[in-house]
Amino acid sequence: MTSVDRRVGRLLRWYPPAWRARYGEEFAELLAAQIADEPRCARRTLDVIRVGVGQRWGEALGEDPCDPGLDRSRSAMALVYLSLTVFVGLALGMWSQLRTGVQVATVTGRPVPEAVGISESVLSITALVGLLLFLAVVARAVVTALRGGRAGARGHGGPALVLGSALGALSVMGWSADRSSWYTPAGAALPGRGPLHVGTLWIRGLVAPITPAWVHPSLFWRMPGGELVAVLVAPIAAVAAAAALLRMVQRSPRPSCGRAWDAVFAHAIVTAMAAFVVAAVRWIAAHPAREGSTFWMRRGDPLAPGHTAMAVVGVLVVLTVTAFVGARRALRLS
Amino acid sequence: MPKPPSEGESFDDLGRYAGPATLILSSLAEGPKHGYALTKDIEAFAQVRLGPGTLYGALGRLEAQGLIEAVKSKDRRRPYRLTASGAAALRAQLAAQRRVAEVGLRRLSGSWNTL
């Protein structure tokens, strides 16, 4: 096998198997001819990758070029799902910030029991949901990779090793971070010990990147070096390795469940998003920041107390409206 | 069996591939061509270099909509040819583009010729 063949093979992997079965051979011929004409061309490589990712995305949504109406309906649902994903991330971040003590405790002050309890609940529930979603997508890929993949498929070991190492690093980090107590806004370590505690630590390690440090970067400087590397590198490595495994074992998630149900589901999602926004605004209005409290709501910040949280609420409103647009499109096409 | 497009609206469903589709169909109006020949021909008559991904993304759409079809070949480089639906769609598309070009050129000559 020549180096050109290897390059062509690598580029072809960006495309879904069904597409490769139909166009792969002739596409490989075209690529080989173009590489012979012009061996190095970043524009060509980017074009191949861009369209390949689009084809995979289309496959994941069940895109059907023979039925453009169905295609548009699934695109509308993609808009709803994407809005919801960003919304959940931001909403959980804001809610945990507001509820876990940033308004009611200082970093150096005594832990607030209620804030610690809520913090643990929020982190654990978030972690469990995230973990289940992650496993639903990745578990299949990992199992296939460990079994050697499909006939002729090779090279799963590297990404599987990276994924395992990244998850391991995050788990160790959860344990280490608990000992140094940097991640709890209320300044408290987890109460208690035992198997449940170890399990919680593992989960907390996995969600350690969801840290107030991202909105208050000076906190990063106070982290031990190992934790800092883990929080910055391990999540990226885990996601990249998981994506590589998914690509190798040729699996794509299919989120759509039929046009009629999609429209109903989309409107339910938008209603829930709007309800959260209303509840968040009411909560912020009813809980003014306390003197000396930290992070988003600190008095004396360039942004007045509560303004940062309200700015996040503004983004949530935009995401809700975007999801609403997707839901209306899905309804029109149902 | 893909539904044949009605004249004048067939390019609506091509989305981001509408531009490359016009170039590909125009090239195939001359006769069947495979991927590499298509890129060379389009580069020659339109001074546009279609990337391989863009080319095959558009070919897939056009084939699924019945505007082009693959020609049986023993060669790995499979040629494509225009179908009757494809010819009708291309004619309608080019006529629409010509109307826009004529209006634009007429208005330019009326308002900007004296500057």
Interface residues (C-beta under 8 A of the other chain):
Chain A: W19 R22 Y23 E25 E26 F27 A28 E29 L30 L31 A33 Q34 R43 R44 L46 D47 V48 I49 R50 V51 G52 G54 Q55 P65 C66 P68
Chain B: P2 K3 D13 H34 G35 Y36 T39 G51 P52 G53 T54 L55 Y56 G57 L59 G60 R61 A64 Q65 R76 R77 R78
